[in-house]
């Protein structure tokens, strides 16, 4: 079976699984494939949103119901958890909505949130809203950079197109995430405290 047929048959499933496990890179690749016509853009965006939502729900439930497990205790001992806990204390709703956009905190945050008193229903609602924004946003990044790569370099073979169209935005996103992570933390620290009730 050719690469193109594999993508058409399993591409949406791969985006769904990749969004939950790996994150942005899988969704950006899905966006590039949508640009090339192998997948529908909205299939990619929806698969990314649902995969991300489900994964974060599972991480949250792990923190909520398995907080005494060795795995959760190891995660909660990581240095980054101190930043997560400070942000959660000051801005629980804002942080629950935005953690998936903060590089380096995406996987550990829902586990840490699960160990707090934030109601499950509130987490579900905020997580769903954030996933609905995140999926189309990163699929769109892949789509736009796929178009840009083709405009600059012509119609490359698919593997080369993927490398070029994914490497550039992922590098830029990592750089922006690093810069904005510090800025977002400053914003959260300086803003008035939210009510958690």
MODELLER restraints for C-alpha pairs under 7 A, 6 or more apart:
rsr = mdl.restraints
at = mdl.atoms
rsr.add(forms.Gaussian(group=physical.xy_distance, feature=features.Distance(at['CA:7:A'], at['CA:38:A']), mean=6.75, stdev=0.5))
rsr.add(forms.Gaussian(group=physical.xy_distance, feature=features.Distance(at['CA:8:A'], at['CA:38:A']), mean=5.58, stdev=0.5))
rsr.add(forms.Gaussian(group=physical.xy_distance, feature=features.Distance(at['CA:8:A'], at['CA:39:A']), mean=6.29, stdev=0.5))
rsr.add(forms.Gaussian(group=physical.xy_distance, feature=features.Distance(at['CA:12:A'], at['CA:43:A']), mean=6.66, stdev=0.5))
rsr.add(forms.Gaussian(group=physical.xy_distance, feature=features.Distance(at['CA:12:A'], at['CA:44:A']), mean=5.99, stdev=0.5))
rsr.add(forms.Gaussian(group=physical.xy_distance, feature=features.Distance(at['CA:12:A'], at['CA:47:A']), mean=6.39, stdev=0.5))
rsr.add(forms.Gaussian(group=physical.xy_distance, feature=features.Distance(at['CA:15:A'], at['CA:26:A']), mean=5.68, stdev=0.5))
rsr.add(forms.Gaussian(group=physical.xy_distance, feature=features.Distance(at['CA:15:A'], at['CA:27:A']), mean=5.83, stdev=0.5))
rsr.add(forms.Gaussian(group=physical.xy_distance, feature=features.Distance(at['CA:15:A'], at['CA:30:A']), mean=6.19, stdev=0.5))
rsr.add(forms.Gaussian(group=physical.xy_distance, feature=features.Distance(at['CA:15:A'], at['CA:44:A']), mean=6.57, stdev=0.5))
rsr.add(forms.Gaussian(group=physical.xy_distance, feature=features.Distance(at['CA:15:A'], at['CA:47:A']), mean=6.21, stdev=0.5))
rsr.add(forms.Gaussian(group=physical.xy_distance, feature=features.Distance(at['CA:15:A'], at['CA:48:A']), mean=5.90, stdev=0.5))
rsr.add(forms.Gaussian(group=physical.xy_distance, feature=features.Distance(at['CA:16:A'], at['CA:47:A']), mean=4.66, stdev=0.5))
rsr.add(forms.Gaussian(group=physical.xy_distance, feature=features.Distance(at['CA:16:A'], at['CA:48:A']), mean=5.19, stdev=0.5))
rsr.add(forms.Gaussian(group=physical.xy_distance, feature=features.Distance(at['CA:16:A'], at['CA:50:A']), mean=6.89, stdev=0.5))
rsr.add(forms.Gaussian(group=physical.xy_distance, feature=features.Distance(at['CA:16:A'], at['CA:51:A']), mean=4.55, stdev=0.5))
rsr.add(forms.Gaussian(group=physical.xy_distance, feature=features.Distance(at['CA:17:A'], at['CA:51:A']), mean=6.00, stdev=0.5))
rsr.add(forms.Gaussian(group=physical.xy_distance, feature=features.Distance(at['CA:18:A'], at['CA:26:A']), mean=5.17, stdev=0.5))
rsr.add(forms.Gaussian(group=physical.xy_distance, feature=features.Distance(at['CA:19:A'], at['CA:26:A']), mean=6.01, stdev=0.5))
rsr.add(forms.Gaussian(group=physical.xy_distance, feature=features.Distance(at['CA:19:A'], at['CA:27:A']), mean=6.19, stdev=0.5))
rsr.add(forms.Gaussian(group=physical.xy_distance, feature=features.Distance(at['CA:19:A'], at['CA:48:A']), mean=5.23, stdev=0.5))
rsr.add(forms.Gaussian(group=physical.xy_distance, feature=features.Distance(at['CA:19:A'], at['CA:51:A']), mean=5.40, stdev=0.5))
rsr.add(forms.Gaussian(group=physical.xy_distance, feature=features.Distance(at['CA:19:A'], at['CA:52:A']), mean=5.17, stdev=0.5))
rsr.add(forms.Gaussian(group=physical.xy_distance, feature=features.Distance(at['CA:20:A'], at['CA:51:A']), mean=4.84, stdev=0.5))
rsr.add(forms.Gaussian(group=physical.xy_distance, feature=features.Distance(at['CA:20:A'], at['CA:52:A']), mean=4.41, stdev=0.5))
rsr.add(forms.Gaussian(group=physical.xy_distance, feature=features.Distance(at['CA:20:A'], at['CA:55:A']), mean=4.83, stdev=0.5))
rsr.add(forms.Gaussian(group=physical.xy_distance, feature=features.Distance(at['CA:24:A'], at['CA:138:A']), mean=6.50, stdev=0.5))
rsr.add(forms.Gaussian(group=physical.xy_distance, feature=features.Distance(at['CA:25:A'], at['CA:170:A']), mean=6.77, stdev=0.5))
rsr.add(forms.Gaussian(group=physical.xy_distance, feature=features.Distance(at['CA:27:A'], at['CA:48:A']), mean=6.18, stdev=0.5))
rsr.add(forms.Gaussian(group=physical.xy_distance, feature=features.Distance(at['CA:27:A'], at['CA:138:A']), mean=5.94, stdev=0.5))
rsr.add(forms.Gaussian(group=physical.xy_distance, feature=features.Distance(at['CA:27:A'], at['CA:139:A']), mean=5.36, stdev=0.5))
rsr.add(forms.Gaussian(group=physical.xy_distance, feature=features.Distance(at['CA:28:A'], at['CA:138:A']), mean=5.61, stdev=0.5))
rsr.add(forms.Gaussian(group=physical.xy_distance, feature=features.Distance(at['CA:28:A'], at['CA:139:A']), mean=5.23, stdev=0.5))
rsr.add(forms.Gaussian(group=physical.xy_distance, feature=features.Distance(at['CA:28:A'], at['CA:141:A']), mean=6.19, stdev=0.5))
rsr.add(forms.Gaussian(group=physical.xy_distance, feature=features.Distance(at['CA:28:A'], at['CA:142:A']), mean=4.07, stdev=0.5))
rsr.add(forms.Gaussian(group=physical.xy_distance, feature=features.Distance(at['CA:28:A'], at['CA:166:A']), mean=6.49, stdev=0.5))
rsr.add(forms.Gaussian(group=physical.xy_distance, feature=features.Distance(at['CA:29:A'], at['CA:142:A']), mean=6.00, stdev=0.5))
rsr.add(forms.Gaussian(group=physical.xy_distance, feature=features.Distance(at['CA:29:A'], at['CA:162:A']), mean=6.73, stdev=0.5))
rsr.add(forms.Gaussian(group=physical.xy_distance, feature=features.Distance(at['CA:29:A'], at['CA:166:A']), mean=6.28, stdev=0.5))
rsr.add(forms.Gaussian(group=physical.xy_distance, feature=features.Distance(at['CA:30:A'], at['CA:44:A']), mean=5.84, stdev=0.5))
rsr.add(forms.Gaussian(group=physical.xy_distance, feature=features.Distance(at['CA:30:A'], at['CA:139:A']), mean=6.34, stdev=0.5))
rsr.add(forms.Gaussian(group=physical.xy_distance, feature=features.Distance(at['CA:30:A'], at['CA:142:A']), mean=6.88, stdev=0.5))
rsr.add(forms.Gaussian(group=physical.xy_distance, feature=features.Distance(at['CA:31:A'], at['CA:41:A']), mean=6.45, stdev=0.5))
rsr.add(forms.Gaussian(group=physical.xy_distance, feature=features.Distance(at['CA:31:A'], at['CA:44:A']), mean=6.71, stdev=0.5))
rsr.add(forms.Gaussian(group=physical.xy_distance, feature=features.Distance(at['CA:31:A'], at['CA:139:A']), mean=4.29, stdev=0.5))
rsr.add(forms.Gaussian(group=physical.xy_distance, feature=features.Distance(at['CA:31:A'], at['CA:140:A']), mean=6.02, stdev=0.5))
rsr.add(forms.Gaussian(group=physical.xy_distance, feature=features.Distance(at['CA:31:A'], at['CA:141:A']), mean=6.89, stdev=0.5))
rsr.add(forms.Gaussian(group=physical.xy_distance, feature=features.Distance(at['CA:31:A'], at['CA:142:A']), mean=4.09, stdev=0.5))
rsr.add(forms.Gaussian(group=physical.xy_distance, feature=features.Distance(at['CA:31:A'], at['CA:143:A']), mean=4.34, stdev=0.5))
rsr.add(forms.Gaussian(group=physical.xy_distance, feature=features.Distance(at['CA:32:A'], at['CA:142:A']), mean=4.71, stdev=0.5))
rsr.add(forms.Gaussian(group=physical.xy_distance, feature=features.Distance(at['CA:32:A'], at['CA:143:A']), mean=4.76, stdev=0.5))
rsr.add(forms.Gaussian(group=physical.xy_distance, feature=features.Distance(at['CA:32:A'], at['CA:146:A']), mean=4.81, stdev=0.5))
rsr.add(forms.Gaussian(group=physical.xy_distance, feature=features.Distance(at['CA:32:A'], at['CA:162:A']), mean=6.79, stdev=0.5))
rsr.add(forms.Gaussian(group=physical.xy_distance, feature=features.Distance(at['CA:32:A'], at['CA:165:A']), mean=6.88, stdev=0.5))
rsr.add(forms.Gaussian(group=physical.xy_distance, feature=features.Distance(at['CA:33:A'], at['CA:39:A']), mean=5.94, stdev=0.5))
rsr.add(forms.Gaussian(group=physical.xy_distance, feature=features.Distance(at['CA:34:A'], at['CA:40:A']), mean=5.34, stdev=0.5))
rsr.add(forms.Gaussian(group=physical.xy_distance, feature=features.Distance(at['CA:34:A'], at['CA:41:A']), mean=5.05, stdev=0.5))
rsr.add(forms.Gaussian(group=physical.xy_distance, feature=features.Distance(at['CA:34:A'], at['CA:143:A']), mean=6.47, stdev=0.5))
rsr.add(forms.Gaussian(group=physical.xy_distance, feature=features.Distance(at['CA:35:A'], at['CA:143:A']), mean=5.14, stdev=0.5))
rsr.add(forms.Gaussian(group=physical.xy_distance, feature=features.Distance(at['CA:35:A'], at['CA:146:A']), mean=6.11, stdev=0.5))
rsr.add(forms.Gaussian(group=physical.xy_distance, feature=features.Distance(at['CA:35:A'], at['CA:147:A']), mean=6.66, stdev=0.5))
rsr.add(forms.Gaussian(group=physical.xy_distance, feature=features.Distance(at['CA:44:A'], at['CA:139:A']), mean=6.53, stdev=0.5))
rsr.add(forms.Gaussian(group=physical.xy_distance, feature=features.Distance(at['CA:45:A'], at['CA:135:A']), mean=4.70, stdev=0.5))
rsr.add(forms.Gaussian(group=physical.xy_distance, feature=features.Distance(at['CA:45:A'], at['CA:136:A']), mean=4.52, stdev=0.5))
rsr.add(forms.Gaussian(group=physical.xy_distance, feature=features.Distance(at['CA:45:A'], at['CA:139:A']), mean=5.60, stdev=0.5))
rsr.add(forms.Gaussian(group=physical.xy_distance, feature=features.Distance(at['CA:46:A'], at['CA:135:A']), mean=6.44, stdev=0.5))
rsr.add(forms.Gaussian(group=physical.xy_distance, feature=features.Distance(at['CA:48:A'], at['CA:135:A']), mean=4.84, stdev=0.5))
rsr.add(forms.Gaussian(group=physical.xy_distance, feature=features.Distance(at['CA:49:A'], at['CA:131:A']), mean=4.74, stdev=0.5))
rsr.add(forms.Gaussian(group=physical.xy_distance, feature=features.Distance(at['CA:49:A'], at['CA:132:A']), mean=5.45, stdev=0.5))
rsr.add(forms.Gaussian(group=physical.xy_distance, feature=features.Distance(at['CA:49:A'], at['CA:134:A']), mean=6.55, stdev=0.5))
rsr.add(forms.Gaussian(group=physical.xy_distance, feature=features.Distance(at['CA:49:A'], at['CA:135:A']), mean=4.37, stdev=0.5))
rsr.add(forms.Gaussian(group=physical.xy_distance, feature=features.Distance(at['CA:52:A'], at['CA:131:A']), mean=6.36, stdev=0.5))
rsr.add(forms.Gaussian(group=physical.xy_distance, feature=features.Distance(at['CA:53:A'], at['CA:127:A']), mean=6.39, stdev=0.5))
rsr.add(forms.Gaussian(group=physical.xy_distance, feature=features.Distance(at['CA:53:A'], at['CA:128:A']), mean=6.17, stdev=0.5))
rsr.add(forms.Gaussian(group=physical.xy_distance, feature=features.Distance(at['CA:53:A'], at['CA:131:A']), mean=5.69, stdev=0.5))
rsr.add(forms.Gaussian(group=physical.xy_distance, feature=features.Distance(at['CA:56:A'], at['CA:110:A']), mean=5.95, stdev=0.5))
rsr.add(forms.Gaussian(group=physical.xy_distance, feature=features.Distance(at['CA:59:A'], at['CA:110:A']), mean=5.52, stdev=0.5))
rsr.add(forms.Gaussian(group=physical.xy_distance, feature=features.Distance(at['CA:59:A'], at['CA:111:A']), mean=5.03, stdev=0.5))
rsr.add(forms.Gaussian(group=physical.xy_distance, feature=features.Distance(at['CA:60:A'], at['CA:110:A']), mean=4.59, stdev=0.5))
rsr.add(forms.Gaussian(group=physical.xy_distance, feature=features.Distance(at['CA:60:A'], at['CA:111:A']), mean=4.73, stdev=0.5))
rsr.add(forms.Gaussian(group=physical.xy_distance, feature=features.Distance(at['CA:60:A'], at['CA:113:A']), mean=6.43, stdev=0.5))
rsr.add(forms.Gaussian(group=physical.xy_distance, feature=features.Distance(at['CA:60:A'], at['CA:114:A']), mean=4.54, stdev=0.5))
rsr.add(forms.Gaussian(group=physical.xy_distance, feature=features.Distance(at['CA:61:A'], at['CA:114:A']), mean=6.12, stdev=0.5))
rsr.add(forms.Gaussian(group=physical.xy_distance, feature=features.Distance(at['CA:62:A'], at['CA:111:A']), mean=6.25, stdev=0.5))
rsr.add(forms.Gaussian(group=physical.xy_distance, feature=features.Distance(at['CA:63:A'], at['CA:72:A']), mean=6.59, stdev=0.5))
rsr.add(forms.Gaussian(group=physical.xy_distance, feature=features.Distance(at['CA:63:A'], at['CA:111:A']), mean=4.30, stdev=0.5))
rsr.add(forms.Gaussian(group=physical.xy_distance, feature=features.Distance(at['CA:63:A'], at['CA:112:A']), mean=6.12, stdev=0.5))
rsr.add(forms.Gaussian(group=physical.xy_distance, feature=features.Distance(at['CA:63:A'], at['CA:114:A']), mean=4.26, stdev=0.5))
rsr.add(forms.Gaussian(group=physical.xy_distance, feature=features.Distance(at['CA:63:A'], at['CA:115:A']), mean=5.07, stdev=0.5))
rsr.add(forms.Gaussian(group=physical.xy_distance, feature=features.Distance(at['CA:64:A'], at['CA:114:A']), mean=4.26, stdev=0.5))
rsr.add(forms.Gaussian(group=physical.xy_distance, feature=features.Distance(at['CA:64:A'], at['CA:115:A']), mean=5.03, stdev=0.5))
rsr.add(forms.Gaussian(group=physical.xy_distance, feature=features.Distance(at['CA:66:A'], at['CA:72:A']), mean=6.98, stdev=0.5))
rsr.add(forms.Gaussian(group=physical.xy_distance, feature=features.Distance(at['CA:67:A'], at['CA:73:A']), mean=6.86, stdev=0.5))
rsr.add(forms.Gaussian(group=physical.xy_distance, feature=features.Distance(at['CA:67:A'], at['CA:115:A']), mean=6.39, stdev=0.5))
rsr.add(forms.Gaussian(group=physical.xy_distance, feature=features.Distance(at['CA:75:A'], at['CA:108:A']), mean=6.80, stdev=0.5))
rsr.add(forms.Gaussian(group=physical.xy_distance, feature=features.Distance(at['CA:76:A'], at['CA:112:A']), mean=6.80, stdev=0.5))
rsr.add(forms.Gaussian(group=physical.xy_distance, feature=features.Distance(at['CA:84:A'], at['CA:109:A']), mean=6.55, stdev=0.5))
rsr.add(forms.Gaussian(group=physical.xy_distance, feature=features.Distance(at['CA:87:A'], at['CA:95:A']), mean=6.43, stdev=0.5))
rsr.add(forms.Gaussian(group=physical.xy_distance, feature=features.Distance(at['CA:87:A'], at['CA:188:A']), mean=6.52, stdev=0.5))
rsr.add(forms.Gaussian(group=physical.xy_distance, feature=features.Distance(at['CA:88:A'], at['CA:95:A']), mean=6.11, stdev=0.5))
rsr.add(forms.Gaussian(group=physical.xy_distance, feature=features.Distance(at['CA:90:A'], at['CA:193:A']), mean=4.94, stdev=0.5))
rsr.add(forms.Gaussian(group=physical.xy_distance, feature=features.Distance(at['CA:90:A'], at['CA:194:A']), mean=6.29, stdev=0.5))
rsr.add(forms.Gaussian(group=physical.xy_distance, feature=features.Distance(at['CA:91:A'], at['CA:188:A']), mean=6.77, stdev=0.5))
rsr.add(forms.Gaussian(group=physical.xy_distance, feature=features.Distance(at['CA:91:A'], at['CA:193:A']), mean=5.91, stdev=0.5))
rsr.add(forms.Gaussian(group=physical.xy_distance, feature=features.Distance(at['CA:91:A'], at['CA:194:A']), mean=5.15, stdev=0.5))
rsr.add(forms.Gaussian(group=physical.xy_distance, feature=features.Distance(at['CA:92:A'], at['CA:194:A']), mean=6.99, stdev=0.5))
rsr.add(forms.Gaussian(group=physical.xy_distance, feature=features.Distance(at['CA:92:A'], at['CA:196:A']), mean=6.37, stdev=0.5))
rsr.add(forms.Gaussian(group=physical.xy_distance, feature=features.Distance(at['CA:96:A'], at['CA:123:A']), mean=6.78, stdev=0.5))
rsr.add(forms.Gaussian(group=physical.xy_distance, feature=features.Distance(at['CA:96:A'], at['CA:126:A']), mean=6.47, stdev=0.5))
rsr.add(forms.Gaussian(group=physical.xy_distance, feature=features.Distance(at['CA:96:A'], at['CA:127:A']), mean=6.89, stdev=0.5))
rsr.add(forms.Gaussian(group=physical.xy_distance, feature=features.Distance(at['CA:97:A'], at['CA:126:A']), mean=5.28, stdev=0.5))
rsr.add(forms.Gaussian(group=physical.xy_distance, feature=features.Distance(at['CA:97:A'], at['CA:127:A']), mean=6.09, stdev=0.5))
rsr.add(forms.Gaussian(group=physical.xy_distance, feature=features.Distance(at['CA:97:A'], at['CA:130:A']), mean=5.55, stdev=0.5))
rsr.add(forms.Gaussian(group=physical.xy_distance, feature=features.Distance(at['CA:98:A'], at['CA:130:A']), mean=6.99, stdev=0.5))
rsr.add(forms.Gaussian(group=physical.xy_distance, feature=features.Distance(at['CA:99:A'], at['CA:105:A']), mean=6.48, stdev=0.5))
rsr.add(forms.Gaussian(group=physical.xy_distance, feature=features.Distance(at['CA:99:A'], at['CA:106:A']), mean=5.78, stdev=0.5))
rsr.add(forms.Gaussian(group=physical.xy_distance, feature=features.Distance(at['CA:99:A'], at['CA:109:A']), mean=6.64, stdev=0.5))
rsr.add(forms.Gaussian(group=physical.xy_distance, feature=features.Distance(at['CA:100:A'], at['CA:106:A']), mean=4.72, stdev=0.5))
rsr.add(forms.Gaussian(group=physical.xy_distance, feature=features.Distance(at['CA:102:A'], at['CA:177:A']), mean=6.21, stdev=0.5))
rsr.add(forms.Gaussian(group=physical.xy_distance, feature=features.Distance(at['CA:102:A'], at['CA:181:A']), mean=5.64, stdev=0.5))
rsr.add(forms.Gaussian(group=physical.xy_distance, feature=features.Distance(at['CA:103:A'], at['CA:177:A']), mean=5.46, stdev=0.5))
rsr.add(forms.Gaussian(group=physical.xy_distance, feature=features.Distance(at['CA:103:A'], at['CA:178:A']), mean=6.64, stdev=0.5))
rsr.add(forms.Gaussian(group=physical.xy_distance, feature=features.Distance(at['CA:103:A'], at['CA:181:A']), mean=6.89, stdev=0.5))
rsr.add(forms.Gaussian(group=physical.xy_distance, feature=features.Distance(at['CA:142:A'], at['CA:165:A']), mean=6.97, stdev=0.5))
rsr.add(forms.Gaussian(group=physical.xy_distance, feature=features.Distance(at['CA:142:A'], at['CA:166:A']), mean=6.88, stdev=0.5))
rsr.add(forms.Gaussian(group=physical.xy_distance, feature=features.Distance(at['CA:145:A'], at['CA:165:A']), mean=5.34, stdev=0.5))
rsr.add(forms.Gaussian(group=physical.xy_distance, feature=features.Distance(at['CA:145:A'], at['CA:169:A']), mean=6.88, stdev=0.5))
rsr.add(forms.Gaussian(group=physical.xy_distance, feature=features.Distance(at['CA:146:A'], at['CA:165:A']), mean=5.11, stdev=0.5))
rsr.add(forms.Gaussian(group=physical.xy_distance, feature=features.Distance(at['CA:149:A'], at['CA:164:A']), mean=6.73, stdev=0.5))
rsr.add(forms.Gaussian(group=physical.xy_distance, feature=features.Distance(at['CA:149:A'], at['CA:165:A']), mean=5.79, stdev=0.5))
